Amino acid sequence: MRQPTARYQNFLMDSDRWTGFPFRAGDIVISTPGKCGTTWTQMICALLIFQSTDFPQPLDVMSPWPDVFTRKREEVLADLEAQDHRRFLKTHTPLDGLPFDEQVTYVTVGRDPRDVAISFDNHMANTDFDSLMALRAVAIGEPLPAAPGDQALGAVGNGGLAGQAGPAVLPPGVPDPAQSPHQRFWSWIGAEDDFVGLRTMLHHLDTFWQARHLPNVVLLHYDEMKADLDGVMRRLADRLGISVPEDRWPDLVRAAEFTQMKRRAKELAPETVIWRDPDRFFHRGVSGQWRALLDEDDLRRYRERVYALVDPDLVAWIHQAAPLDLP
């Protein structure tokens, strides 16, 4: 097993929690940048593994996020140890921050970053930070430290964001609601922290891109999943060595469609307590949302930023549904 060569740590997660992780042969690690179809891919894996549209547990219980700070690590490991089905786990840690086991399949998903920025904005607006920070306080017992001059977080140590007098302390990377959608888009594109933003997303995908030749590394694309869900599910089943009877495919594919998942939001959305509206977690699920927001000057500026960060071949793969011309 290859050990991680990088560590990723922020207010919400720490990749060091993967240290010593007891993998089983056949485990599936779904490692995606945020808002790139993580829950969608978890759902597809669940459908392939159980070959049924009914599951024994909520999706995020069956497919936990080991490095997140909203659950105690030992509880996550105990739940996973008790599972007797093929295990499939979620993470937002890039491939170089994970232990790499040849008996484990690592799956990522690419998506047009312009759509990711807009989806992330909705995601943050729907997040109940009081509840999120309360979970974090219980799980790791540490408050989120305030920056000098900022007001500390509220009564439970990490909560109290809503309704506070004066400036609230929000985690790094959270969009400023006082900004316009256009400003928030460019804040995400220009972010230089290690939690959110274009640079972080592209780095994550690049760690997979560099390993795409390996038999246990799988790259999916959001737009391909939208255009040919049946084909993508069949290809993933083949890569995972899962055989599905032909008569079951129609029901499994239908259950993975966005509209069907949205109907099951309370069962499928992760940590439902932290969302202002669990149904909104599955917001729109469409591509090309950015077209209504960006003009030609914005697109030129965006192209310059993207090509400055990663290899043109990776840029072309990520933007396959709306190709970028070389600047």
Number of C-alpha atoms within 10 A of each C-alpha: 8 10 14 17 10 14 15 17 16 14 15 16 20 18 22 19 17 19 13 9 12 10 16 13 13 16 18 23 22 25 24 29 28 23 23 24 21 21 23 22 24 24 22 22 24 23 22 23 18 15 19 14 16 11 13 8 11 15 19 19 16 19 26 21 23 25 24 24 24 21 18 17 17 11 12 17 14 10 13 21 13 8 10 7 11 14 21 22 20 22 24 24 25 24 28 19 21 25 20 17 17 15 14 19 21 26 21 27 25 27 25 22 24 23 20 25 25 20 24 21 20 16 18 17 17 18 19 17 21 19 20 19 28 21 22 25 20 17 16 14 14 13 19 19 15 14 9 7 7 13 17 21 21 18 11 14 18 25 23 19 21 11 7 12 8 8 11 17 20 17 16 13 16 17 21 15 12 8 11 10 16 13 14 20 23 17 20 25 21 15 15 14 13 15 23 21 24 24 22 21 24 21 17 23 23 20 15 24 20 11 15 13 10 12 11 18 19 21 16 20 20 23 20 15 19 15 11 10 18 18 13 19 22 17 15 20 17 12 14 20 10 13 12 17 7 7 8 13 18 10 13 22 19 15 19 24 18 17 14 11 20 21 12 15 18 18 17 24 22 20 18 17 15 18 21 15 15 22 18 17 24 21 14 13 19 12 18 13 16 19 11 7 13 15 10 8 9 12 15 15 12 21 16 12 15 18 15 11 15 15 13 14 9 17 20 15 15 22 17 16 17 12 12 18 8 11 9
